[in-house]
Amino acid sequence: MDIHEHPGIFSKVLNWLYSDVKSSLAPGTVVRPHAAELREGEAELKALAVSFAKVPVGLHWVAHRADGSYMDPGTGKNAGSFDDMQRNMRAESHLFMGYADTGISIVVRRGESISRP
């Protein structure tokens, strides 16, 4: 499992709001500044900011696959791209809703166990 945090305003705000999260990571966990391109057998769990009328109002996690597709548990639908996923969400909720990438993600690999400290 790899944790990625791309520097930016969203990650800075989230670090401030959830200042205790990094200290609760398993010993030896490395937070990398950029996610590499996904390989076969990997998936990226992406933290997205949910916005209403372009104002962030919450967080949402989605799965991003190596083939570029997404799965949004909020709608229960698969999408071929980020834009398709966003269109699905707007069709299920409100036209003024949107997603923005926070730059924070977790890459998991098939067969890899995830344990908590």
N, CA, C and O atoms as a Tinker XYZ file with bonds, in Angstrom:
   468  protein
     1  N      0.852000   -1.174000    0.000000    73     2
     2  CA     0.000000    0.000000    0.000000    64     1     3
     3  C      0.894000    1.231000    0.000000    63     2     4     5
     4  O      1.855000    1.317000    0.764000    81     3
     5  N      0.568000    2.165000   -0.853000    73     3     6
     6  CA     1.276000    3.446000   -0.914000    64     5     7
     7  C      0.280000    4.564000   -0.646000    63     6     8     9
     8  O     -0.863000    4.517000   -1.100000    81     7
     9  N      0.723000    5.553000    0.086000    73     7    10
    10  CA    -0.097000    6.741000    0.332000    64     9    11
    11  C      0.548000    7.895000   -0.422000    63    10    12    13
    12  O      1.761000    8.097000   -0.357000    81    11
    13  N     -0.274000    8.643000   -1.134000    73    11    14
    14  CA     0.228000    9.752000   -1.938000    64    13    15
    15  C     -0.480000   11.032000   -1.527000    63    14    16    17
    16  O     -1.689000   11.059000   -1.298000    81    15
    17  N      0.306000   12.082000   -1.442000    73    15    18
    18  CA    -0.239000   13.396000   -1.094000    64    17    19
    19  C      0.417000   14.439000   -1.982000    63    18    20    21
    20  O      1.538000   14.875000   -1.720000    81    19
    21  N     -0.279000   14.828000   -3.019000    73    19    22
    22  CA     0.222000   15.855000   -3.921000    64    21    23
    23  C      0.057000   17.211000   -3.234000    63    22    24    25
    24  O     -1.047000   17.554000   -2.810000    81    23
    25  N      1.139000   17.986000   -3.118000    73    23    26
    26  CA     1.032000   19.284000   -2.440000    64    25    27
    27  C      0.011000   20.195000   -3.127000    63    26    28    29
    28  O     -0.021000   20.299000   -4.353000    81    27
    29  N     -0.802000   20.837000   -2.335000    73    27    30
    30  CA    -1.810000   21.754000   -2.866000    64    29    31
    31  C     -2.697000   22.256000   -1.743000    63    30    32    33
    32  O     -2.550000   21.847000   -0.592000    81    31
    33  N     -3.602000   23.130000   -2.080000    73    31    34
    34  CA    -4.462000   23.751000   -1.072000    64    33    35
    35  C     -5.342000   22.725000   -0.373000    63    34    36    37
    36  O     -5.518000   22.794000    0.843000    81    35
    37  N     -5.905000   21.760000   -1.130000    73    35    38
    38  CA    -6.776000   20.767000   -0.496000    64    37    39
    39  C     -6.007000   19.923000    0.514000    63    38    40    41
    40  O     -6.483000   19.704000    1.628000    81    39
    41  N     -4.817000   19.447000    0.134000    73    39    42
    42  CA    -4.069000   18.604000    1.074000    64    41    43
    43  C     -3.628000   19.407000    2.297000    63    42    44    45
    44  O     -3.583000   18.862000    3.399000    81    43
    45  N     -3.307000   20.675000    2.129000    73    43    46
    46  CA    -2.936000   21.509000    3.282000    64    45    47
    47  C     -4.114000   21.672000    4.244000    63    46    48    49
    48  O     -3.958000   21.543000    5.459000    81    47
    49  N     -5.279000   21.953000    3.693000    73    47    50
    50  CA    -6.466000   22.123000    4.537000    64    49    51
    51  C     -6.820000   20.810000    5.232000    63    50    52    53
    52  O     -7.143000   20.808000    6.420000    81    51
    53  N     -6.763000   19.695000    4.502000    73    51    54
    54  CA    -7.085000   18.399000    5.105000    64    53    55
    55  C     -6.084000   18.020000    6.184000    63    54    56    57
    56  O     -6.470000   17.443000    7.201000    81    55
    57  N     -4.801000   18.331000    5.987000    73    55    58
    58  CA    -3.802000   18.084000    7.033000    64    57    59
    59  C     -4.104000   18.900000    8.278000    63    58    60    61
    60  O     -3.888000   18.433000    9.397000    81    59
    61  N     -4.593000   20.092000    8.095000    73    59    62
    62  CA    -4.939000   20.938000    9.237000    64    61    63
    63  C     -6.186000   20.400000    9.941000    63    62    64    65
    64  O     -6.220000   20.312000   11.169000    81    63
    65  N     -7.216000   20.037000    9.156000    73    63    66
    66  CA    -8.459000   19.531000    9.745000    64    65    67
    67  C     -8.282000   18.176000   10.427000    63    66    68    69
    68  O     -8.888000   17.912000   11.465000    81    67
    69  N     -7.456000   17.329000    9.841000    73    67    70
    70  CA    -7.263000   15.961000   10.348000    64    69    71
    71  C     -5.800000   15.767000   10.735000    63    70    72    73
    72  O     -5.131000   14.865000   10.231000    81    71
    73  N     -5.317000   16.608000   11.621000    73    71    74
    74  CA    -3.897000   16.638000   11.970000    64    73    75
    75  C     -3.392000   15.357000   12.625000    63    74    76    77
    76  O     -2.185000   15.119000   12.629000    81    75
    77  N     -4.270000   14.527000   13.176000    73    75    78
    78  CA    -3.839000   13.309000   13.860000    64    77    79
    79  C     -3.726000   12.092000   12.943000    63    78    80    81
    80  O     -3.223000   11.056000   13.377000    81    79
    81  N     -4.171000   12.180000   11.707000    73    79    82
    82  CA    -4.211000   11.004000   10.828000    64    81    83
    83  C     -2.816000   10.465000   10.532000    63    82    84    85
    84  O     -2.597000    9.258000   10.642000    81    83
    85  N     -1.879000   11.309000   10.166000    73    83    86
    86  CA    -0.539000   10.818000    9.815000    64    85    87
    87  C      0.126000   10.109000   10.982000    63    86    88    89
    88  O      0.840000    9.127000   10.778000    81    87
    89  N     -0.090000   10.585000   12.196000    73    87    90
    90  CA     0.536000    9.937000   13.353000    64    89    91
    91  C     -0.067000    8.563000   13.631000    63    90    92    93
    92  O      0.533000    7.763000   14.349000    81    91
    93  N     -1.247000    8.276000   13.074000    73    91    94
    94  CA    -1.876000    6.972000   13.299000    64    93    95
    95  C     -1.538000    5.953000   12.204000    63    94    96    97
    96  O     -2.014000    4.819000   12.251000    81    95
    97  N     -0.725000    6.347000   11.225000    73    95    98
    98  CA    -0.311000    5.403000   10.187000    64    97    99
    99  C      0.624000    4.354000   10.771000    63    98   100   101
   100  O      1.313000    4.602000   11.761000    81    99
   101  N      0.642000    3.191000   10.155000    73    99   102
   102  CA     1.532000    2.118000   10.599000    64   101   103
   103  C      2.979000    2.598000   10.540000    63   102   104   105
   104  O      3.339000    3.364000    9.646000    81   103
   105  N      3.817000    2.154000   11.489000    73   103   106
   106  CA     5.232000    2.539000   11.466000    64   105   107
   107  C      5.865000    2.174000   10.120000    63   106   108   109
   108  O      5.618000    1.099000    9.572000    81   107
   109  N      6.668000    3.072000    9.611000    73   107   110
   110  CA     7.345000    2.827000    8.344000    64   109   111
   111  C      6.544000    3.213000    7.116000    63   110   112   113
   112  O      7.046000    3.110000    5.997000    81   111
   113  N      5.302000    3.658000    7.304000    73   111   114
   114  CA     4.489000    4.075000    6.160000    64   113   115
   115  C      5.082000    5.349000    5.569000    63   114   116   117
   116  O      5.348000    6.316000    6.282000    81   115
   117  N      5.281000    5.332000    4.273000    73   115   118
   118  CA     5.848000    6.483000    3.585000    64   117   119
   119  C      4.735000    7.190000    2.816000    63   118   120   121
   120  O      3.954000    6.556000    2.107000    81   119
   121  N      4.673000    8.496000    2.966000    73   119   122
   122  CA     3.725000    9.305000    2.199000    64   121   123
   123  C      4.511000    9.925000    1.052000    63   122   124   125
   124  O      5.422000   10.724000    1.270000    81   123
   125  N      4.154000    9.553000   -0.161000    73   123   126
   126  CA     4.873000   10.011000   -1.352000    64   125   127
   127  C      4.171000   11.239000   -1.948000    63   126   128   129
   128  O      2.953000   11.379000   -1.836000    81   127
   129  N      4.954000   12.131000   -2.586000    73   127   130
   130  CA     4.347000   13.355000   -3.113000    64   129   131
   131  C      3.542000   13.174000   -4.399000    63   130   132   133
   132  O      2.698000   14.013000   -4.713000    81   131
   133  N      3.785000   12.094000   -5.150000    73   131   134
   134  CA     3.074000   11.908000   -6.417000    64   133   135
   135  C      2.752000   10.441000   -6.616000    63   134   136   137
   136  O      3.548000    9.569000   -6.270000    81   135
   137  N      1.593000   10.174000   -7.170000    73   135   138
   138  CA     1.202000    8.802000   -7.494000    64   137   139
   139  C      1.771000    8.434000   -8.860000    63   138   140   141
   140  O      1.689000    9.213000   -9.810000    81   139
   141  N      2.347000    7.239000   -8.947000    73   139   142
   142  CA     2.821000    6.738000  -10.233000    64   141   143
   143  C      1.624000    6.231000  -11.029000    63   142   144   145
   144  O      0.536000    6.054000  -10.480000    81   143
   145  N      1.826000    6.001000  -12.316000    73   143   146
   146  CA     0.748000    5.439000  -13.131000    64   145   147
   147  C      0.404000    4.051000  -12.608000    63   146   148   149
   148  O      1.292000    3.256000  -12.299000    81   147
   149  N     -0.879000    3.769000  -12.512000    73   147   150
   150  CA    -1.328000    2.481000  -11.983000    64   149   151
   151  C     -0.944000    1.350000  -12.924000    63   150   152   153
   152  O     -0.980000    1.492000  -14.146000    81   151
   153  N     -0.571000    0.211000  -12.317000    73   151   154
   154  CA    -0.244000   -0.993000  -13.077000    64   153   155
   155  C     -1.372000   -2.002000  -12.906000    63   154   156   157
   156  O     -2.236000   -1.848000  -12.042000    81   155
   157  N     -1.352000   -3.024000  -13.731000    73   155   158
   158  CA    -2.335000   -4.107000  -13.636000    64   157   159
   159  C     -2.331000   -4.659000  -12.214000    63   158   160   161
   160  O     -1.265000   -4.895000  -11.646000    81   159
   161  N     -3.502000   -4.865000  -11.640000    73   159   162
   162  CA    -3.612000   -5.396000  -10.284000    64   161   163
   163  C     -3.588000   -4.336000   -9.201000    63   162   164   165
   164  O     -3.637000   -4.661000   -8.015000    81   163
   165  N     -3.512000   -3.065000   -9.595000    73   163   166
   166  CA    -3.523000   -1.964000   -8.628000    64   165   167
   167  C     -4.809000   -1.152000   -8.786000    63   166   168   169
   168  O     -5.410000   -1.103000   -9.859000    81   167
   169  N     -5.206000   -0.525000   -7.699000    73   167   170
   170  CA    -6.323000    0.424000   -7.717000    64   169   171
   171  C     -5.955000    1.577000   -6.799000    63   170   172   173
   172  O     -5.234000    1.400000   -5.817000    81   171
   173  N     -6.451000    2.739000   -7.122000    73   171   174
   174  CA    -6.172000    3.941000   -6.335000    64   173   175
   175  C     -7.472000    4.404000   -5.693000    63   174   176   177
   176  O     -8.463000    4.644000   -6.383000    81   175
   177  N     -7.462000    4.525000   -4.387000    73   175   178
   178  CA    -8.598000    5.083000   -3.662000    64   177   179
   179  C     -8.323000    6.574000   -3.527000    63   178   180   181
   180  O     -7.393000    6.978000   -2.828000    81   179
   181  N     -9.124000    7.383000   -4.191000    73   179   182
   182  CA    -8.889000    8.827000   -4.255000    64   181   183
   183  C     -9.854000    9.573000   -3.343000    63   182   184   185
   184  O    -11.059000    9.319000   -3.349000    81   183
   185  N     -9.310000   10.493000   -2.563000    73   183   186
   186  CA   -10.133000   11.379000   -1.739000    64   185   187
   187  C    -10.520000   12.580000   -2.598000    63   186   188   189
   188  O     -9.657000   13.294000   -3.107000    81   187
   189  N    -11.812000   12.790000   -2.750000    73   187   190
   190  CA   -12.310000   13.912000   -3.541000    64   189   191
   191  C    -13.034000   14.904000   -2.647000    63   190   192   193
   192  O    -13.705000   14.526000   -1.687000    81   191
   193  N    -12.885000   16.172000   -2.979000    73   191   194
   194  CA   -13.689000   17.198000   -2.319000    64   193   195
   195  C    -15.020000   17.268000   -3.062000    63   194   196   197
   196  O    -15.053000   17.337000   -4.291000    81   195
   197  N    -16.100000   17.250000   -2.314000    73   195   198
   198  CA   -17.435000   17.404000   -2.893000    64   197   199
   199  C    -17.802000   18.872000   -2.759000    63   198   200   201
   200  O    -17.687000   19.452000   -1.680000    81   199
   201  N    -18.240000   19.466000   -3.849000    73   199   202
   202  CA   -18.579000   20.886000   -3.797000    64   201   203
   203  C    -20.022000   21.114000   -4.222000    63   202   204   205
   204  O    -20.598000   20.353000   -5.000000    81   203
   205  N    -20.574000   22.175000   -3.689000    73   203   206
   206  CA   -21.885000   22.656000   -4.118000    64   205   207
   207  C    -21.678000   24.089000   -4.576000    63   206   208   209
   208  O    -21.228000   24.930000   -3.799000    81   207
   209  N    -22.000000   24.370000   -5.819000    73   207   210
   210  CA   -21.775000   25.696000   -6.404000    64   209   211
   211  C    -20.317000   26.120000   -6.227000    63   210   212   213
   212  O    -20.022000   27.276000   -5.928000    81   211
   213  N    -19.410000   25.150000   -6.420000    73   211   214
   214  CA   -17.953000   25.331000   -6.360000    64   213   215
   215  C    -17.412000   25.610000   -4.961000    63   214   216   217
   216  O    -16.247000   25.982000   -4.822000    81   215
   217  N    -18.227000   25.439000   -3.923000    73   215   218
   218  CA   -17.780000   25.599000   -2.539000    64   217   219
   219  C    -17.639000   24.204000   -1.929000    63   218   220   221
   220  O    -18.619000   23.461000   -1.873000    81   219
   221  N    -16.424000   23.828000   -1.465000    73   219   222
   222  CA   -16.250000   22.495000   -0.878000    64   221   223
   223  C    -17.137000   22.308000    0.349000    63   222   224   225
   224  O    -17.168000   23.150000    1.246000    81   223
   225  N    -17.863000   21.179000    0.370000    73   223   226
   226  CA   -18.769000   20.906000    1.485000    64   225   227
   227  C    -18.544000   19.531000    2.106000    63   226   228   229
   228  O    -19.192000   19.202000    3.100000    81   227
   229  N    -17.649000   18.722000    1.554000    73   227   230
   230  CA   -17.430000   17.396000    2.125000    64   229   231
   231  C    -16.359000   16.621000    1.394000    63   230   232   233
   232  O    -15.772000   17.101000    0.424000    81   231
   233  N    -16.110000   15.409000    1.876000    73   231   234
   234  CA   -15.132000   14.493000    1.283000    64   233   235
   235  C    -15.833000   13.234000    0.810000    63   234   236   237
   236  O    -16.864000   12.836000    1.352000    81   235
   237  N    -15.258000   12.615000   -0.206000    73   235   238
   238  CA   -15.828000   11.390000   -0.767000    64   237   239
   239  C    -14.684000   10.568000   -1.355000    63   238   240   241
   240  O    -13.788000   11.116000   -1.998000    81   239
   241  N    -14.715000    9.257000   -1.134000    73   239   242
   242  CA   -13.694000    8.356000   -1.676000    64   241   243
   243  C    -14.253000    7.617000   -2.873000    63   242   244   245
   244  O    -15.396000    7.162000   -2.847000    81   243
   245  N    -13.453000    7.494000   -3.925000    73   243   246
   246  CA   -13.824000    6.712000   -5.106000    64   245   247
   247  C    -12.653000    5.806000   -5.473000    63   246   248   249
   248  O    -11.518000    6.044000   -5.060000    81   247
   249  N    -12.939000    4.767000   -6.251000    73   247   250
   250  CA   -11.896000    3.855000   -6.725000    64   249   251
   251  C    -11.542000    4.199000   -8.166000    63   250   252   253
   252  O    -12.417000    4.375000   -9.014000    81   251
   253  N    -10.240000    4.291000   -8.423000    73   251   254
   254  CA    -9.709000    4.558000   -9.760000    64   253   255
   255  C     -8.909000    3.329000  -10.170000    63   254   256   257
   256  O     -8.006000    2.907000   -9.447000    81   255
   257  N     -9.230000    2.759000  -11.312000    73   255   258
   258  CA    -8.588000    1.518000  -11.759000    64   257   259
   259  C     -7.463000    1.789000  -12.754000    63   258   260   261
   260  O     -7.363000    2.876000  -13.324000    81   259
   261  N     -6.620000    0.773000  -12.949000    73   259   262
   262  CA    -5.481000    0.886000  -13.861000    64   261   263
   263  C     -5.909000    1.180000  -15.299000    63   262   264   265
   264  O     -5.142000    1.779000  -16.053000    81   263
   265  N     -7.113000    0.771000  -15.693000    73   263   266
   266  CA    -7.586000    1.038000  -17.062000    64   265   267
   267  C     -8.152000    2.449000  -17.225000    63   266   268   269
   268  O     -8.646000    2.798000  -18.297000    81   267
   269  N     -8.084000    3.265000  -16.164000    73   267   270
   270  CA    -8.562000    4.648000  -16.219000    64   269   271
   271  C    -10.006000    4.823000  -15.797000    63   270   272   273
   272  O    -10.490000    5.951000  -15.700000    81   271
   273  N    -10.703000    3.725000  -15.545000    73   271   274
   274  CA   -12.106000    3.818000  -15.142000    64   273   275
   275  C    -12.227000    4.101000  -13.648000    63   274   276   277
   276  O    -11.262000    3.973000  -12.893000    81   275
   277  N    -13.427000    4.485000  -13.243000    73   275   278
   278  CA   -13.714000    4.827000  -11.852000    64   277   279
   279  C    -14.942000    4.066000  -11.373000    63   278   280   281
   280  O    -15.791000    3.667000  -12.170000    81   279
   281  N    -15.025000    3.870000  -10.059000    73   279   282
   282  CA   -16.235000    3.355000   -9.428000    64   281   283
   283  C    -16.563000    4.309000   -8.298000    63   282   284   285
   284  O    -15.737000    4.568000   -7.423000    81   283
   285  N    -17.779000    4.827000   -8.329000    73   283   286
   286  CA   -18.232000    5.782000   -7.323000    64   285   287
   287  C    -19.237000    5.079000   -6.413000    63   286   288   289
   288  O    -20.342000    4.764000   -6.854000    81   287
   289  N    -18.875000    4.826000   -5.148000    73   287   290
   290  CA   -19.821000    4.157000   -4.258000    64   289   291
   291  C    -21.049000    5.014000   -3.944000    63   290   292   293
   292  O    -22.067000    4.486000   -3.495000    81   291
   293  N    -20.970000    6.315000   -4.171000    73   291   294
   294  CA   -22.116000    7.191000   -3.934000    64   293   295
   295  C    -23.256000    6.935000   -4.903000    63   294   296   297
   296  O    -24.427000    7.022000   -4.534000    81   295
   297  N    -22.909000    6.618000   -6.144000    73   295   298
   298  CA   -23.934000    6.316000   -7.147000    64   297   299
   299  C    -24.039000    4.819000   -7.402000    63   298   300   301
   300  O    -25.038000    4.341000   -7.940000    81   299
   301  N    -22.998000    4.078000   -7.009000    73   299   302
   302  CA   -22.963000    2.643000   -7.284000    64   301   303
   303  C    -22.678000    2.341000   -8.741000    63   302   304   305
   304  O    -22.933000    1.230000   -9.205000    81   303
   305  N    -22.148000    3.324000   -9.476000    73   303   306
   306  CA   -21.923000    3.155000  -10.912000    64   305   307
   307  C    -20.441000    3.188000  -11.266000    63   306   308   309
   308  O    -19.633000    3.850000  -10.615000    81   307
   309  N    -20.116000    2.448000  -12.324000    73   307   310
   310  CA   -18.795000    2.516000  -12.932000    64   309   311
   311  C    -18.821000    3.607000  -13.989000    63   310   312   313
   312  O    -19.866000    3.890000  -14.575000    81   311
   313  N    -17.663000    4.220000  -14.232000    73   311   314
   314  CA   -17.555000    5.267000  -15.244000    64   313   315
   315  C    -16.222000    5.113000  -15.960000    63   314   316   317
   316  O    -15.223000    4.725000  -15.354000    81   315
   317  N    -16.211000    5.416000  -17.244000    73   315   318
   318  CA   -15.002000    5.280000  -18.041000    64   317   319
   319  C    -13.966000    6.356000  -17.790000    63   318   320   321
   320  O    -12.795000    6.176000  -18.126000    81   319
   321  N    -14.378000    7.479000  -17.199000    73   319   322
   322  CA   -13.455000    8.588000  -16.945000    64   321   323
   323  C    -13.947000    9.393000  -15.743000    63   322   324   325
   324  O    -15.061000    9.200000  -15.256000    81   323
   325  N    -13.088000   10.300000  -15.280000    73   323   326
   326  CA   -13.462000   11.181000  -14.174000    64   325   327
   327  C    -14.677000   12.025000  -14.560000    63   326   328   329
   328  O    -15.609000   12.183000  -13.772000    81   327
   329  N    -14.655000   12.562000  -15.775000    73   327   330
   330  CA   -15.778000   13.393000  -16.233000    64   329   331
   331  C    -17.081000   12.604000  -16.290000    63   330   332   333
   332  O    -18.135000   13.115000  -15.912000    81   331
   333  N    -17.009000   11.349000  -16.766000    73   331   334
   334  CA   -18.212000   10.503000  -16.794000    64   333   335
   335  C    -18.726000   10.258000  -15.381000    63   334   336   337
   336  O    -19.933000   10.279000  -15.140000    81   335
   337  N    -17.806000   10.025000  -14.447000    73   335   338
   338  CA   -18.200000    9.795000  -13.055000    64   337   339
   339  C    -18.903000   11.036000  -12.498000    63   338   340   341
   340  O    -19.911000   10.932000  -11.798000    81   339
   341  N    -18.361000   12.194000  -12.817000    73   339   342
   342  CA   -18.959000   13.441000  -12.340000    64   341   343
   343  C    -20.359000   13.644000  -12.942000    63   342   344   345
   344  O    -21.273000   14.095000  -12.252000    81   343
   345  N    -20.520000   13.315000  -14.212000    73   343   346
   346  CA   -21.846000   13.415000  -14.846000    64   345   347
   347  C    -22.840000   12.463000  -14.180000    63   346   348   349
   348  O    -23.993000   12.827000  -13.948000    81   347
   349  N    -22.388000   11.236000  -13.871000    73   347   350
   350  CA   -23.258000   10.277000  -13.172000    64   349   351
   351  C    -23.717000   10.837000  -11.830000    63   350   352   353
   352  O    -24.891000   10.740000  -11.475000    81   351
   353  N    -22.775000   11.426000  -11.086000    73   351   354
   354  CA   -23.097000   11.981000   -9.769000    64   353   355
   355  C    -24.104000   13.119000   -9.897000    63   354   356   357
   356  O    -25.054000   13.200000   -9.119000    81   355
   357  N    -23.901000   13.991000  -10.868000    73   355   358
   358  CA   -24.824000   15.121000  -11.050000    64   357   359
   359  C    -26.217000   14.641000  -11.455000    63   358   360   361
   360  O    -27.218000   15.230000  -11.047000    81   359
   361  N    -26.284000   13.589000  -12.242000    73   359   362
   362  CA   -27.585000   13.041000  -12.643000    64   361   363
   363  C    -28.323000   12.449000  -11.448000    63   362   364   365
   364  O    -29.553000   12.448000  -11.414000    81   363
   365  N    -27.570000   11.941000  -10.460000    73   363   366
   366  CA   -28.169000   11.324000   -9.274000    64   365   367
   367  C    -28.484000   12.343000   -8.179000    63   366   368   369
   368  O    -29.312000   12.076000   -7.308000    81   367
   369  N    -27.831000   13.512000   -8.213000    73   367   370
   370  CA   -28.006000   14.463000   -7.112000    64   369   371
   371  C    -28.462000   15.830000   -7.611000    63   370   372   373
   372  O    -29.663000   16.093000   -7.682000    81   371
   373  N    -27.522000   16.698000   -7.954000    73   371   374
   374  CA   -27.845000   18.082000   -8.288000    64   373   375
   375  C    -26.832000   18.598000   -9.300000    63   374   376   377
   376  O    -25.647000   18.275000   -9.209000    81   375
   377  N    -27.275000   19.383000  -10.247000    73   375   378
   378  CA   -26.384000   19.906000  -11.285000    64   377   379
   379  C    -25.278000   20.797000  -10.737000    63   378   380   381
   380  O    -24.237000   20.944000  -11.376000    81   379
   381  N    -25.482000   21.393000   -9.573000    73   379   382
   382  CA   -24.477000   22.293000   -9.016000    64   381   383
   383  C    -23.450000   21.564000   -8.147000    63   382   384   385
   384  O    -22.560000   22.196000   -7.579000    81   383
   385  N    -23.569000   20.236000   -8.042000    73   383   386
   386  CA   -22.601000   19.449000   -7.278000    64   385   387
   387  C    -21.398000   19.154000   -8.168000    63   386   388   389
   388  O    -21.511000   19.118000   -9.394000    81   387
   389  N    -20.252000   18.945000   -7.537000    73   387   390
   390  CA   -19.053000   18.615000   -8.299000    64   389   391
   391  C    -18.030000   17.910000   -7.441000    63   390   392   393
   392  O    -18.120000   17.914000   -6.213000    81   391
   393  N    -17.056000   17.302000   -8.097000    73   391   394
   394  CA   -15.932000   16.651000   -7.430000    64   393   395
   395  C    -14.651000   17.376000   -7.820000    63   394   396   397
   396  O    -14.518000   17.857000   -8.945000    81   395
   397  N    -13.715000   17.450000   -6.889000    73   395   398
   398  CA   -12.374000   17.957000   -7.175000    64   397   399
   399  C    -11.376000   17.040000   -6.485000    63   398   400   401
   400  O    -11.579000   16.640000   -5.339000    81   399
   401  N    -10.307000   16.712000   -7.183000    73   399   402
   402  CA    -9.273000   15.844000   -6.629000    64   401   403
   403  C     -8.523000   16.595000   -5.526000    63   402   404   405
   404  O     -8.049000   17.709000   -5.749000    81   403
   405  N     -8.413000   15.994000   -4.343000    73   403   406
   406  CA    -7.690000   16.632000   -3.239000    64   405   407
   407  C     -6.190000   16.408000   -3.337000    63   406   408   409
   408  O     -5.416000   17.086000   -2.661000    81   407
   409  N     -5.770000   15.461000   -4.176000    73   407   410
   410  CA    -4.357000   15.110000   -4.267000    64   409   411
   411  C     -3.955000   14.035000   -3.280000    63   410   412   413
   412  O     -2.783000   13.664000   -3.218000    81   411
   413  N     -4.907000   13.524000   -2.501000    73   411   414
   414  CA    -4.617000   12.475000   -1.522000    64   413   415
   415  C     -5.217000   11.170000   -2.018000    63   414   416   417
   416  O     -6.391000   11.104000   -2.383000    81   415
   417  N     -4.384000   10.127000   -2.025000    73   415   418
   418  CA    -4.867000    8.829000   -2.489000    64   417   419
   419  C     -4.085000    7.698000   -1.832000    63   418   420   421
   420  O     -3.002000    7.894000   -1.279000    81   419
   421  N     -4.672000    6.517000   -1.913000    73   419   422
   422  CA    -4.047000    5.298000   -1.402000    64   421   423
   423  C     -4.044000    4.301000   -2.551000    63   422   424   425
   424  O     -5.093000    4.007000   -3.124000    81   423
   425  N     -2.868000    3.781000   -2.891000    73   423   426
   426  CA    -2.773000    2.770000   -3.941000    64   425   427
   427  C     -2.668000    1.407000   -3.270000    63   426   428   429
   428  O     -1.788000    1.170000   -2.442000    81   427
   429  N     -3.579000    0.522000   -3.644000    73   427   430
   430  CA    -3.583000   -0.843000   -3.102000    64   429   431
   431  C     -3.320000   -1.816000   -4.243000    63   430   432   433
   432  O     -3.625000   -1.541000   -5.403000    81   431
   433  N     -2.745000   -2.963000   -3.882000    73   431   434
   434  CA    -2.414000   -3.991000   -4.862000    64   433   435
   435  C     -3.182000   -5.265000   -4.572000    63   434   436   437
   436  O     -3.383000   -5.630000   -3.413000    81   435
   437  N     -3.605000   -5.936000   -5.619000    73   435   438
   438  CA    -4.328000   -7.200000   -5.480000    64   437   439
   439  C     -3.479000   -8.167000   -4.647000    63   438   440   441
   440  O     -2.287000   -8.341000   -4.897000    81   439
   441  N     -4.114000   -8.786000   -3.661000    73   439   442
   442  CA    -3.432000   -9.756000   -2.813000    64   441   443
   443  C     -2.703000   -9.151000   -1.627000    63   442   444   445
   444  O     -2.203000   -9.885000   -0.775000    81   443
   445  N     -2.632000   -7.841000   -1.553000    73   443   446
   446  CA    -1.933000   -7.166000   -0.459000    64   445   447
   447  C     -2.894000   -6.981000    0.706000    63   446   448   449
   448  O     -4.018000   -6.515000    0.521000    81   447
   449  N     -2.457000   -7.343000    1.896000    73   447   450
   450  CA    -3.323000   -7.149000    3.061000    64   449   451
   451  C     -3.116000   -5.751000    3.622000    63   450   452   453
   452  O     -2.024000   -5.185000    3.557000    81   451
   453  N     -4.178000   -5.221000    4.167000    73   451   454
   454  CA    -4.137000   -3.894000    4.787000    64   453   455
   455  C     -4.440000   -4.085000    6.257000    63   454   456   457
   456  O     -5.493000   -4.608000    6.622000    81   455
   457  N     -3.519000   -3.662000    7.096000    73   455   458
   458  CA    -3.743000   -3.808000    8.535000    64   457   459
   459  C     -3.617000   -2.462000    9.211000    63   458   460   461
   460  O     -2.927000   -1.561000    8.734000    81   459
   461  N     -4.287000   -2.352000   10.314000    73   459   462
   462  CA    -4.225000   -1.119000   11.109000    64   461   463
   463  C     -3.297000   -1.359000   12.285000    63   462   464   465
   464  O     -3.229000   -2.472000   12.805000    81   463
   465  N     -2.575000   -0.320000   12.712000    73   463   466
   466  CA    -1.673000   -0.482000   13.869000    64   465   467
   467  C     -2.444000   -0.742000   15.145000    63   466   468
   468  O     -1.843000   -0.901000   16.208000    81   467
